[in-house]
Amino acid sequence: MTTPTAQSPALGTDVPATMRASVLKRKGDMAMETLDVPRLEADQVLVQVAAVGVCGSDVHYYEHGRIGDYVVDHPLILGHELSGRIAAVGSEVDPARVGQRVAVEPQRPCRKCRQCKAGRYNLCPDIEFYATPPIDGAFAEYVTIQSDFAYDIPDNVSDEAAALIEPLSVGLWACERAEIKPGSRVLIAGAGPIGIIAAQAARAFGASEIYITDIAEDRLAFALEHGATHALNARTDSVEGLDVDAFIDASGAPQAVRSGIKAVGPAGRVILVGLGADDVELPVSFIQNREIWLSGVFRYTNTWPLAIQLIADGKVDLDILVTGKFTLAESEEALKAGRQAGQLKAVVYPGR
């Protein structure tokens, strides 16, 4: 990613030798630094970053210094939701790519292991993922990525929407695993960015009824305007007995998971997206008696082409999620923005 071992000359426009980056030094400590621009491997492109969405995982690393086994024990550049423009290419990449606007899929699978060869490259045990220790992310002016993971975007897709293809991919992958199709009835727990994205994705997949739950009335109202057909307040409204075809949890709240499972009809599907407690008590007999299929979601595979098409065709609107815009030097403020009322998605602009 940003620290490749093999190097090859860059081909394309003039690229500076150094760049600005916002670096997480340790838990709760961000600093602006001047770093070398990452050198290209032969199959890579150098992307001048245009926009970076702030994800909950970025916030978690900033606030806690770790997520599970991934520990920030060295300085780390955060940010993995990004778009930009190709500034240079490696020796094996067509020079005509220079200047193209792209959305970046921020991961590098090995392409050789059993999971990769089975098409499940998101489960590659050796995958390198942006902003996951020790791999640097995109709160920087430039990043590198394998050329086939930098996807051309049309002119009617904004830099912000292109960056948010990453969380959209989570929603699309969840809908695929939930087998949502025309006429499906879906329940989504959590009306944050991922929940609203999942609602839009479900609508694009043809779902006829999309229930969404949250405890914040403003978020529920927003969800009704952008994908959901029914909004329920989790404090007062019960979802048990809805008999939906699929339940997608985007909250991570144990009670929401348990209630959502009991809203699923026979042979329905439960997809766990939200990050919450490591261990949750589940209604096992209910799952057994209804033959409910339950799965987690870990990132995504092969979602960028569909995501780009849905945005370009106007079937998904990601621009409406952007509620805060920050310069690179304001990255720390962007990481704290989610605690402010009315905030959904903060975006950092490394070129500003």
Contacts in CASP RR format, 6 or more apart in sequence:
PFRMAT RR
TARGET T0000
AUTHOR 0000-0000-0000
METHOD contacts of the structure
MODEL  1
MTTPTAQSPALGTDVPATMRASVLKRKGDMAMETLDVPRLEADQVLVQVA
AVGVCGSDVHYYEHGRIGDYVVDHPLILGHELSGRIAAVGSEVDPARVGQ
RVAVEPQRPCRKCRQCKAGRYNLCPDIEFYATPPIDGAFAEYVTIQSDFA
YDIPDNVSDEAAALIEPLSVGLWACERAEIKPGSRVLIAGAGPIGIIAAQ
AARAFGASEIYITDIAEDRLAFALEHGATHALNARTDSVEGLDVDAFIDA
SGAPQAVRSGIKAVGPAGRVILVGLGADDVELPVSFIQNREIWLSGVFRY
TNTWPLAIQLIADGKVDLDILVTGKFTLAESEEALKAGRQAGQLKAVVYP
GR
1 38 0 8 1.000
1 108 0 8 1.000
1 128 0 8 1.000
1 130 0 8 1.000
1 135 0 8 1.000
1 136 0 8 1.000
1 137 0 8 1.000
1 143 0 8 1.000
1 144 0 8 1.000
1 145 0 8 1.000
2 38 0 8 1.000
2 77 0 8 1.000
2 135 0 8 1.000
2 136 0 8 1.000
2 137 0 8 1.000
2 140 0 8 1.000
2 143 0 8 1.000
2 144 0 8 1.000
3 38 0 8 1.000
3 136 0 8 1.000
4 38 0 8 1.000
4 39 0 8 1.000
4 40 0 8 1.000
4 41 0 8 1.000
4 44 0 8 1.000
4 144 0 8 1.000
6 41 0 8 1.000
6 42 0 8 1.000
7 39 0 8 1.000
7 40 0 8 1.000
7 41 0 8 1.000
8 39 0 8 1.000
8 40 0 8 1.000
8 41 0 8 1.000
8 42 0 8 1.000
8 90 0 8 1.000
8 91 0 8 1.000
8 92 0 8 1.000
9 40 0 8 1.000
9 90 0 8 1.000
9 91 0 8 1.000
10 39 0 8 1.000
10 40 0 8 1.000
10 46 0 8 1.000
10 88 0 8 1.000
10 89 0 8 1.000
10 90 0 8 1.000
11 88 0 8 1.000
11 89 0 8 1.000
11 90 0 8 1.000
11 91 0 8 1.000
11 93 0 8 1.000
11 95 0 8 1.000
11 98 0 8 1.000
12 87 0 8 1.000
12 88 0 8 1.000
12 89 0 8 1.000
12 95 0 8 1.000
12 98 0 8 1.000
13 87 0 8 1.000
13 88 0 8 1.000
13 98 0 8 1.000
13 99 0 8 1.000
15 37 0 8 1.000
15 46 0 8 1.000
15 87 0 8 1.000
15 88 0 8 1.000
15 142 0 8 1.000
16 37 0 8 1.000
17 36 0 8 1.000
17 37 0 8 1.000
18 34 0 8 1.000
18 35 0 8 1.000
18 36 0 8 1.000
18 37 0 8 1.000
19 34 0 8 1.000
19 35 0 8 1.000
19 36 0 8 1.000
19 37 0 8 1.000
19 140 0 8 1.000
19 141 0 8 1.000
19 142 0 8 1.000
20 32 0 8 1.000
20 33 0 8 1.000
20 34 0 8 1.000
20 35 0 8 1.000
20 140 0 8 1.000
20 141 0 8 1.000
20 328 0 8 1.000
20 350 0 8 1.000
21 32 0 8 1.000
21 33 0 8 1.000
21 34 0 8 1.000
21 35 0 8 1.000
21 77 0 8 1.000
21 136 0 8 1.000
21 139 0 8 1.000
21 140 0 8 1.000
21 141 0 8 1.000
21 328 0 8 1.000
22 30 0 8 1.000
22 31 0 8 1.000
22 32 0 8 1.000
22 33 0 8 1.000
22 77 0 8 1.000
22 78 0 8 1.000
22 139 0 8 1.000
22 140 0 8 1.000
22 328 0 8 1.000
22 329 0 8 1.000
22 331 0 8 1.000
22 332 0 8 1.000
22 348 0 8 1.000
23 30 0 8 1.000
23 31 0 8 1.000
23 32 0 8 1.000
23 33 0 8 1.000
23 75 0 8 1.000
23 76 0 8 1.000
23 77 0 8 1.000
23 139 0 8 1.000
24 30 0 8 1.000
24 61 0 8 1.000
24 62 0 8 1.000
24 65 0 8 1.000
24 72 0 8 1.000
24 75 0 8 1.000
24 76 0 8 1.000
24 77 0 8 1.000
24 78 0 8 1.000
25 31 0 8 1.000
25 75 0 8 1.000
26 65 0 8 1.000
26 72 0 8 1.000
27 62 0 8 1.000
27 63 0 8 1.000
27 64 0 8 1.000
27 65 0 8 1.000
27 72 0 8 1.000
28 62 0 8 1.000
28 63 0 8 1.000
28 65 0 8 1.000
30 62 0 8 1.000
30 331 0 8 1.000
30 332 0 8 1.000
30 335 0 8 1.000
32 328 0 8 1.000
32 329 0 8 1.000
35 140 0 8 1.000
37 46 0 8 1.000
37 141 0 8 1.000
37 142 0 8 1.000
38 46 0 8 1.000
38 142 0 8 1.000
38 143 0 8 1.000
38 144 0 8 1.000
39 144 0 8 1.000
40 46 0 8 1.000
40 88 0 8 1.000
40 89 0 8 1.000
40 90 0 8 1.000
40 144 0 8 1.000
41 90 0 8 1.000
41 144 0 8 1.000
42 90 0 8 1.000
42 91 0 8 1.000
42 92 0 8 1.000
42 93 0 8 1.000
43 90 0 8 1.000
43 92 0 8 1.000
43 93 0 8 1.000
43 146 0 8 1.000
43 147 0 8 1.000
44 89 0 8 1.000
44 90 0 8 1.000
44 93 0 8 1.000
44 144 0 8 1.000
44 145 0 8 1.000
44 146 0 8 1.000
44 147 0 8 1.000
45 86 0 8 1.000
45 88 0 8 1.000
45 89 0 8 1.000
45 90 0 8 1.000
45 93 0 8 1.000
45 97 0 8 1.000
45 102 0 8 1.000
45 144 0 8 1.000
45 145 0 8 1.000
45 146 0 8 1.000
45 147 0 8 1.000
45 150 0 8 1.000
46 86 0 8 1.000
46 87 0 8 1.000
46 88 0 8 1.000
46 89 0 8 1.000
46 90 0 8 1.000
46 142 0 8 1.000
46 143 0 8 1.000
46 144 0 8 1.000
47 82 0 8 1.000
47 84 0 8 1.000
47 85 0 8 1.000
47 86 0 8 1.000
47 87 0 8 1.000
47 102 0 8 1.000
47 104 0 8 1.000
47 142 0 8 1.000
47 143 0 8 1.000
47 144 0 8 1.000
47 145 0 8 1.000
47 150 0 8 1.000
48 84 0 8 1.000
48 85 0 8 1.000
48 86 0 8 1.000
48 87 0 8 1.000
48 141 0 8 1.000
48 142 0 8 1.000
49 82 0 8 1.000
49 83 0 8 1.000
49 84 0 8 1.000
49 138 0 8 1.000
49 140 0 8 1.000
49 141 0 8 1.000
49 142 0 8 1.000
49 143 0 8 1.000
49 350 0 8 1.000
49 351 0 8 1.000
50 82 0 8 1.000
50 83 0 8 1.000
50 84 0 8 1.000
50 85 0 8 1.000
50 101 0 8 1.000
50 159 0 8 1.000
50 162 0 8 1.000
50 163 0 8 1.000
50 349 0 8 1.000
50 350 0 8 1.000
50 351 0 8 1.000
51 82 0 8 1.000
51 83 0 8 1.000
51 84 0 8 1.000
51 159 0 8 1.000
51 160 0 8 1.000
51 162 0 8 1.000
51 163 0 8 1.000
51 347 0 8 1.000
51 348 0 8 1.000
51 349 0 8 1.000
52 79 0 8 1.000
52 81 0 8 1.000
52 82 0 8 1.000
52 138 0 8 1.000
52 139 0 8 1.000
52 163 0 8 1.000
52 347 0 8 1.000
52 348 0 8 1.000
52 349 0 8 1.000
52 350 0 8 1.000
53 79 0 8 1.000
53 81 0 8 1.000
53 82 0 8 1.000
53 163 0 8 1.000
53 164 0 8 1.000
53 166 0 8 1.000
53 345 0 8 1.000
53 346 0 8 1.000
53 347 0 8 1.000
53 348 0 8 1.000
54 79 0 8 1.000
54 81 0 8 1.000
54 334 0 8 1.000
54 335 0 8 1.000
54 337 0 8 1.000
54 338 0 8 1.000
54 345 0 8 1.000
54 346 0 8 1.000
54 347 0 8 1.000
54 348 0 8 1.000
55 79 0 8 1.000
55 80 0 8 1.000
55 81 0 8 1.000
55 166 0 8 1.000
55 167 0 8 1.000
57 67 0 8 1.000
57 80 0 8 1.000
57 131 0 8 1.000
57 132 0 8 1.000
57 275 0 8 1.000
58 78 0 8 1.000
58 79 0 8 1.000
58 80 0 8 1.000
58 131 0 8 1.000
58 335 0 8 1.000
59 335 0 8 1.000
59 338 0 8 1.000
60 67 0 8 1.000
60 275 0 8 1.000
61 67 0 8 1.000
61 72 0 8 1.000
61 76 0 8 1.000
61 78 0 8 1.000
61 131 0 8 1.000
62 78 0 8 1.000
62 332 0 8 1.000
62 335 0 8 1.000
65 71 0 8 1.000
65 72 0 8 1.000
66 72 0 8 1.000
67 275 0 8 1.000
70 132 0 8 1.000
70 133 0 8 1.000
71 133 0 8 1.000
72 133 0 8 1.000
73 133 0 8 1.000
74 133 0 8 1.000
74 134 0 8 1.000
76 131 0 8 1.000
76 133 0 8 1.000
76 134 0 8 1.000
76 136 0 8 1.000
76 137 0 8 1.000
77 131 0 8 1.000
77 136 0 8 1.000
77 137 0 8 1.000
77 138 0 8 1.000
77 139 0 8 1.000
77 140 0 8 1.000
78 131 0 8 1.000
78 137 0 8 1.000
78 139 0 8 1.000
78 331 0 8 1.000
78 335 0 8 1.000
79 106 0 8 1.000
79 130 0 8 1.000
79 131 0 8 1.000
79 137 0 8 1.000
79 138 0 8 1.000
79 139 0 8 1.000
79 348 0 8 1.000
80 106 0 8 1.000
80 129 0 8 1.000
80 130 0 8 1.000
80 131 0 8 1.000
80 132 0 8 1.000
80 137 0 8 1.000
80 138 0 8 1.000
80 166 0 8 1.000
81 106 0 8 1.000
81 138 0 8 1.000
81 163 0 8 1.000
81 164 0 8 1.000
81 165 0 8 1.000
81 166 0 8 1.000
81 167 0 8 1.000
82 103 0 8 1.000
82 104 0 8 1.000
82 106 0 8 1.000
82 130 0 8 1.000
82 138 0 8 1.000
82 143 0 8 1.000
82 163 0 8 1.000
82 166 0 8 1.000
83 101 0 8 1.000
83 102 0 8 1.000
83 103 0 8 1.000
83 104 0 8 1.000
83 153 0 8 1.000
83 159 0 8 1.000
83 160 0 8 1.000
83 162 0 8 1.000
83 163 0 8 1.000
83 165 0 8 1.000
84 101 0 8 1.000
84 102 0 8 1.000
84 103 0 8 1.000
84 104 0 8 1.000
84 159 0 8 1.000
84 162 0 8 1.000
85 99 0 8 1.000
85 100 0 8 1.000
85 101 0 8 1.000
85 102 0 8 1.000
86 97 0 8 1.000
86 98 0 8 1.000
86 99 0 8 1.000
86 100 0 8 1.000
86 102 0 8 1.000
86 150 0 8 1.000
87 98 0 8 1.000
87 99 0 8 1.000
87 142 0 8 1.000
88 98 0 8 1.000
89 95 0 8 1.000
89 97 0 8 1.000
89 98 0 8 1.000
89 147 0 8 1.000
90 147 0 8 1.000
92 147 0 8 1.000
93 147 0 8 1.000
97 147 0 8 1.000
97 150 0 8 1.000
100 150 0 8 1.000
100 152 0 8 1.000
101 152 0 8 1.000
101 153 0 8 1.000
101 155 0 8 1.000
101 159 0 8 1.000
101 162 0 8 1.000
102 150 0 8 1.000
102 151 0 8 1.000
102 152 0 8 1.000
102 153 0 8 1.000
102 162 0 8 1.000
103 150 0 8 1.000
103 151 0 8 1.000
103 153 0 8 1.000
103 157 0 8 1.000
103 162 0 8 1.000
103 163 0 8 1.000
103 165 0 8 1.000
103 304 0 8 1.000
103 307 0 8 1.000
103 308 0 8 1.000
104 138 0 8 1.000
104 143 0 8 1.000
104 145 0 8 1.000
104 149 0 8 1.000
104 150 0 8 1.000
104 151 0 8 1.000
105 145 0 8 1.000
105 149 0 8 1.000
105 150 0 8 1.000
105 151 0 8 1.000
105 166 0 8 1.000
105 169 0 8 1.000
105 304 0 8 1.000
106 129 0 8 1.000
106 130 0 8 1.000
106 131 0 8 1.000
106 137 0 8 1.000
106 138 0 8 1.000
106 145 0 8 1.000
106 149 0 8 1.000
106 166 0 8 1.000
107 121 0 8 1.000
107 122 0 8 1.000
107 127 0 8 1.000
107 128 0 8 1.000
107 129 0 8 1.000
107 130 0 8 1.000
107 149 0 8 1.000
107 299 0 8 1.000
108 127 0 8 1.000
108 128 0 8 1.000
108 129 0 8 1.000
108 145 0 8 1.000
108 146 0 8 1.000
108 149 0 8 1.000
109 116 0 8 1.000
109 121 0 8 1.000
109 122 0 8 1.000
109 124 0 8 1.000
109 126 0 8 1.000
109 127 0 8 1.000
110 116 0 8 1.000
110 124 0 8 1.000
110 126 0 8 1.000
110 127 0 8 1.000
111 121 0 8 1.000
113 124 0 8 1.000
113 125 0 8 1.000
113 126 0 8 1.000
115 121 0 8 1.000
115 123 0 8 1.000
115 124 0 8 1.000
115 125 0 8 1.000
116 124 0 8 1.000
119 301 0 8 1.000
120 301 0 8 1.000
121 127 0 8 1.000
121 301 0 8 1.000
122 298 0 8 1.000
122 299 0 8 1.000
122 300 0 8 1.000
122 301 0 8 1.000
123 298 0 8 1.000
128 135 0 8 1.000
129 135 0 8 1.000
129 299 0 8 1.000
130 136 0 8 1.000
130 137 0 8 1.000
130 138 0 8 1.000
130 143 0 8 1.000
131 137 0 8 1.000
131 138 0 8 1.000
136 143 0 8 1.000
137 143 0 8 1.000
138 350 0 8 1.000
139 328 0 8 1.000
139 331 0 8 1.000
139 348 0 8 1.000
139 350 0 8 1.000
140 328 0 8 1.000
140 350 0 8 1.000
141 328 0 8 1.000
141 350 0 8 1.000
141 351 0 8 1.000
151 165 0 8 1.000
151 304 0 8 1.000
151 305 0 8 1.000
151 308 0 8 1.000
153 162 0 8 1.000
153 308 0 8 1.000
154 308 0 8 1.000
154 312 0 8 1.000
156 312 0 8 1.000
157 308 0 8 1.000
157 311 0 8 1.000
157 312 0 8 1.000
158 319 0 8 1.000
160 318 0 8 1.000
160 319 0 8 1.000
160 322 0 8 1.000
160 347 0 8 1.000
161 311 0 8 1.000
161 317 0 8 1.000
161 318 0 8 1.000
161 319 0 8 1.000
162 308 0 8 1.000
162 311 0 8 1.000
163 347 0 8 1.000
164 197 0 8 1.000
164 318 0 8 1.000
164 321 0 8 1.000
164 322 0 8 1.000
164 345 0 8 1.000
165 303 0 8 1.000
165 304 0 8 1.000
165 307 0 8 1.000
165 308 0 8 1.000
165 311 0 8 1.000
165 318 0 8 1.000
167 193 0 8 1.000
167 194 0 8 1.000
167 197 0 8 1.000
168 197 0 8 1.000
168 200 0 8 1.000
168 201 0 8 1.000
168 303 0 8 1.000
168 307 0 8 1.000
168 310 0 8 1.000
168 311 0 8 1.000
168 316 0 8 1.000
168 318 0 8 1.000
169 299 0 8 1.000
169 300 0 8 1.000
169 303 0 8 1.000
169 304 0 8 1.000
169 307 0 8 1.000
170 194 0 8 1.000
170 197 0 8 1.000
170 198 0 8 1.000
170 273 0 8 1.000
170 297 0 8 1.000
170 299 0 8 1.000
170 300 0 8 1.000
171 194 0 8 1.000
171 195 0 8 1.000
171 197 0 8 1.000
171 198 0 8 1.000
171 201 0 8 1.000
171 248 0 8 1.000
171 273 0 8 1.000
171 300 0 8 1.000
172 201 0 8 1.000
172 300 0 8 1.000
172 303 0 8 1.000
172 306 0 8 1.000
172 307 0 8 1.000
173 297 0 8 1.000
173 299 0 8 1.000
173 300 0 8 1.000
173 301 0 8 1.000
173 303 0 8 1.000
174 198 0 8 1.000
174 201 0 8 1.000
174 248 0 8 1.000
174 271 0 8 1.000
174 273 0 8 1.000
174 297 0 8 1.000
175 198 0 8 1.000
175 201 0 8 1.000
175 202 0 8 1.000
175 205 0 8 1.000
175 248 0 8 1.000
177 269 0 8 1.000
177 271 0 8 1.000
177 295 0 8 1.000
177 296 0 8 1.000
177 297 0 8 1.000
178 184 0 8 1.000
178 186 0 8 1.000
178 245 0 8 1.000
178 246 0 8 1.000
178 248 0 8 1.000
178 269 0 8 1.000
178 271 0 8 1.000
179 245 0 8 1.000
179 246 0 8 1.000
179 269 0 8 1.000
180 186 0 8 1.000
180 202 0 8 1.000
180 205 0 8 1.000
180 206 0 8 1.000
180 207 0 8 1.000
180 245 0 8 1.000
180 246 0 8 1.000
181 205 0 8 1.000
181 206 0 8 1.000
182 205 0 8 1.000
182 206 0 8 1.000
182 207 0 8 1.000
182 208 0 8 1.000
183 206 0 8 1.000
183 207 0 8 1.000
183 208 0 8 1.000
183 209 0 8 1.000
184 202 0 8 1.000
184 205 0 8 1.000
184 206 0 8 1.000
184 207 0 8 1.000
184 208 0 8 1.000
184 209 0 8 1.000
184 245 0 8 1.000
184 246 0 8 1.000
185 207 0 8 1.000
185 208 0 8 1.000
185 209 0 8 1.000
185 211 0 8 1.000
185 242 0 8 1.000
185 243 0 8 1.000
185 244 0 8 1.000
185 245 0 8 1.000
185 246 0 8 1.000
186 199 0 8 1.000
186 202 0 8 1.000
186 207 0 8 1.000
186 209 0 8 1.000
186 210 0 8 1.000
186 211 0 8 1.000
186 244 0 8 1.000
186 245 0 8 1.000
186 246 0 8 1.000
186 247 0 8 1.000
186 248 0 8 1.000
187 211 0 8 1.000
187 212 0 8 1.000
187 213 0 8 1.000
187 239 0 8 1.000
187 242 0 8 1.000
187 244 0 8 1.000
187 246 0 8 1.000
187 247 0 8 1.000
187 248 0 8 1.000
187 260 0 8 1.000
187 263 0 8 1.000
187 264 0 8 1.000
188 195 0 8 1.000
188 198 0 8 1.000
188 199 0 8 1.000
188 202 0 8 1.000
188 210 0 8 1.000
188 211 0 8 1.000
188 212 0 8 1.000
188 213 0 8 1.000
188 228 0 8 1.000
188 247 0 8 1.000
188 248 0 8 1.000
188 249 0 8 1.000
188 250 0 8 1.000
189 212 0 8 1.000
189 213 0 8 1.000
189 214 0 8 1.000
189 234 0 8 1.000
189 247 0 8 1.000
189 248 0 8 1.000
189 249 0 8 1.000
189 250 0 8 1.000
189 251 0 8 1.000
189 252 0 8 1.000
189 253 0 8 1.000
189 256 0 8 1.000
189 257 0 8 1.000
189 259 0 8 1.000
189 260 0 8 1.000
190 212 0 8 1.000
190 213 0 8 1.000
190 214 0 8 1.000
190 219 0 8 1.000
190 249 0 8 1.000
190 250 0 8 1.000
190 251 0 8 1.000
190 256 0 8 1.000
191 212 0 8 1.000
191 213 0 8 1.000
191 214 0 8 1.000
191 216 0 8 1.000
191 219 0 8 1.000
191 220 0 8 1.000
191 222 0 8 1.000
191 223 0 8 1.000
191 228 0 8 1.000
191 231 0 8 1.000
192 214 0 8 1.000
192 219 0 8 1.000
192 250 0 8 1.000
192 344 0 8 1.000
193 321 0 8 1.000
193 344 0 8 1.000
193 345 0 8 1.000
194 250 0 8 1.000
194 273 0 8 1.000
194 274 0 8 1.000
195 212 0 8 1.000
195 223 0 8 1.000
195 248 0 8 1.000
195 250 0 8 1.000
196 212 0 8 1.000
196 219 0 8 1.000
196 222 0 8 1.000
196 223 0 8 1.000
196 226 0 8 1.000
196 227 0 8 1.000
196 228 0 8 1.000
196 321 0 8 1.000
196 344 0 8 1.000
197 316 0 8 1.000
197 318 0 8 1.000
197 321 0 8 1.000
198 248 0 8 1.000
198 250 0 8 1.000
198 273 0 8 1.000
199 210 0 8 1.000
199 212 0 8 1.000
199 223 0 8 1.000
199 226 0 8 1.000
199 227 0 8 1.000
199 228 0 8 1.000
200 226 0 8 1.000
200 227 0 8 1.000
200 315 0 8 1.000
200 316 0 8 1.000
200 317 0 8 1.000
201 310 0 8 1.000
201 316 0 8 1.000
202 210 0 8 1.000
202 227 0 8 1.000
202 248 0 8 1.000
203 210 0 8 1.000
203 227 0 8 1.000
203 315 0 8 1.000
204 310 0 8 1.000
204 315 0 8 1.000
204 316 0 8 1.000
208 229 0 8 1.000
209 229 0 8 1.000
209 230 0 8 1.000
209 244 0 8 1.000
210 227 0 8 1.000
210 228 0 8 1.000
210 229 0 8 1.000
210 230 0 8 1.000
211 228 0 8 1.000
211 229 0 8 1.000
211 230 0 8 1.000
211 231 0 8 1.000
211 232 0 8 1.000
211 239 0 8 1.000
211 242 0 8 1.000
211 244 0 8 1.000
211 263 0 8 1.000
212 220 0 8 1.000
212 223 0 8 1.000
212 224 0 8 1.000
212 228 0 8 1.000
212 230 0 8 1.000
212 231 0 8 1.000
212 232 0 8 1.000
213 220 0 8 1.000
213 231 0 8 1.000
213 232 0 8 1.000
213 233 0 8 1.000
213 234 0 8 1.000
213 237 0 8 1.000
213 239 0 8 1.000
213 251 0 8 1.000
213 256 0 8 1.000
214 220 0 8 1.000
214 223 0 8 1.000
214 231 0 8 1.000
214 233 0 8 1.000
214 234 0 8 1.000
214 251 0 8 1.000
215 233 0 8 1.000
215 234 0 8 1.000
215 235 0 8 1.000
217 233 0 8 1.000
218 341 0 8 1.000
218 342 0 8 1.000
219 344 0 8 1.000
220 228 0 8 1.000
220 231 0 8 1.000
220 232 0 8 1.000
220 233 0 8 1.000
221 231 0 8 1.000
222 344 0 8 1.000
223 231 0 8 1.000
224 230 0 8 1.000
224 231 0 8 1.000
226 317 0 8 1.000
226 320 0 8 1.000
232 239 0 8 1.000
234 255 0 8 1.000
234 256 0 8 1.000
234 259 0 8 1.000
238 259 0 8 1.000
239 259 0 8 1.000
239 260 0 8 1.000
239 262 0 8 1.000
239 263 0 8 1.000
240 259 0 8 1.000
240 260 0 8 1.000
240 262 0 8 1.000
240 263 0 8 1.000
241 262 0 8 1.000
241 263 0 8 1.000
241 265 0 8 1.000
242 263 0 8 1.000
243 263 0 8 1.000
243 264 0 8 1.000
243 265 0 8 1.000
244 263 0 8 1.000
244 264 0 8 1.000
244 265 0 8 1.000
244 268 0 8 1.000
245 264 0 8 1.000
245 265 0 8 1.000
245 268 0 8 1.000
245 269 0 8 1.000
246 264 0 8 1.000
246 268 0 8 1.000
246 269 0 8 1.000
246 270 0 8 1.000
246 271 0 8 1.000
247 260 0 8 1.000
247 261 0 8 1.000
247 263 0 8 1.000
247 264 0 8 1.000
247 269 0 8 1.000
247 270 0 8 1.000
247 271 0 8 1.000
248 271 0 8 1.000
248 273 0 8 1.000
249 256 0 8 1.000
249 257 0 8 1.000
249 260 0 8 1.000
249 270 0 8 1.000
249 271 0 8 1.000
249 272 0 8 1.000
249 273 0 8 1.000
249 274 0 8 1.000
250 273 0 8 1.000
250 274 0 8 1.000
251 257 0 8 1.000
251 274 0 8 1.000
252 272 0 8 1.000
252 274 0 8 1.000
252 275 0 8 1.000
252 276 0 8 1.000
252 277 0 8 1.000
253 276 0 8 1.000
254 276 0 8 1.000
254 277 0 8 1.000
254 280 0 8 1.000
254 281 0 8 1.000
257 272 0 8 1.000
257 280 0 8 1.000
257 282 0 8 1.000
258 280 0 8 1.000
258 281 0 8 1.000
258 282 0 8 1.000
258 283 0 8 1.000
260 270 0 8 1.000
261 270 0 8 1.000
261 282 0 8 1.000
261 283 0 8 1.000
261 286 0 8 1.000
261 287 0 8 1.000
261 292 0 8 1.000
261 294 0 8 1.000
262 283 0 8 1.000
262 286 0 8 1.000
264 270 0 8 1.000
264 290 0 8 1.000
264 292 0 8 1.000
265 290 0 8 1.000
265 292 0 8 1.000
266 290 0 8 1.000
266 291 0 8 1.000
266 292 0 8 1.000
267 290 0 8 1.000
267 291 0 8 1.000
267 292 0 8 1.000
267 293 0 8 1.000
268 290 0 8 1.000
268 291 0 8 1.000
268 292 0 8 1.000
268 293 0 8 1.000
269 292 0 8 1.000
269 293 0 8 1.000
269 294 0 8 1.000
269 295 0 8 1.000
270 287 0 8 1.000
270 292 0 8 1.000
270 293 0 8 1.000
270 294 0 8 1.000
270 295 0 8 1.000
271 295 0 8 1.000
271 296 0 8 1.000
271 297 0 8 1.000
272 294 0 8 1.000
272 295 0 8 1.000
272 296 0 8 1.000
272 297 0 8 1.000
273 296 0 8 1.000
273 297 0 8 1.000
282 294 0 8 1.000
286 292 0 8 1.000
287 294 0 8 1.000
307 316 0 8 1.000
310 316 0 8 1.000
311 317 0 8 1.000
311 318 0 8 1.000
321 344 0 8 1.000
321 345 0 8 1.000
322 344 0 8 1.000
322 345 0 8 1.000
322 347 0 8 1.000
323 337 0 8 1.000
323 342 0 8 1.000
323 343 0 8 1.000
323 344 0 8 1.000
323 345 0 8 1.000
323 346 0 8 1.000
324 334 0 8 1.000
324 337 0 8 1.000
324 343 0 8 1.000
324 345 0 8 1.000
324 346 0 8 1.000
324 347 0 8 1.000
325 346 0 8 1.000
325 347 0 8 1.000
325 349 0 8 1.000
326 333 0 8 1.000
326 334 0 8 1.000
326 337 0 8 1.000
326 346 0 8 1.000
326 347 0 8 1.000
326 348 0 8 1.000
326 349 0 8 1.000
327 348 0 8 1.000
327 349 0 8 1.000
327 351 0 8 1.000
327 352 0 8 1.000
328 348 0 8 1.000
328 349 0 8 1.000
328 350 0 8 1.000
328 351 0 8 1.000
328 352 0 8 1.000
330 348 0 8 1.000
331 348 0 8 1.000
334 346 0 8 1.000
334 347 0 8 1.000
334 348 0 8 1.000
335 346 0 8 1.000
337 343 0 8 1.000
337 346 0 8 1.000
338 346 0 8 1.000
END
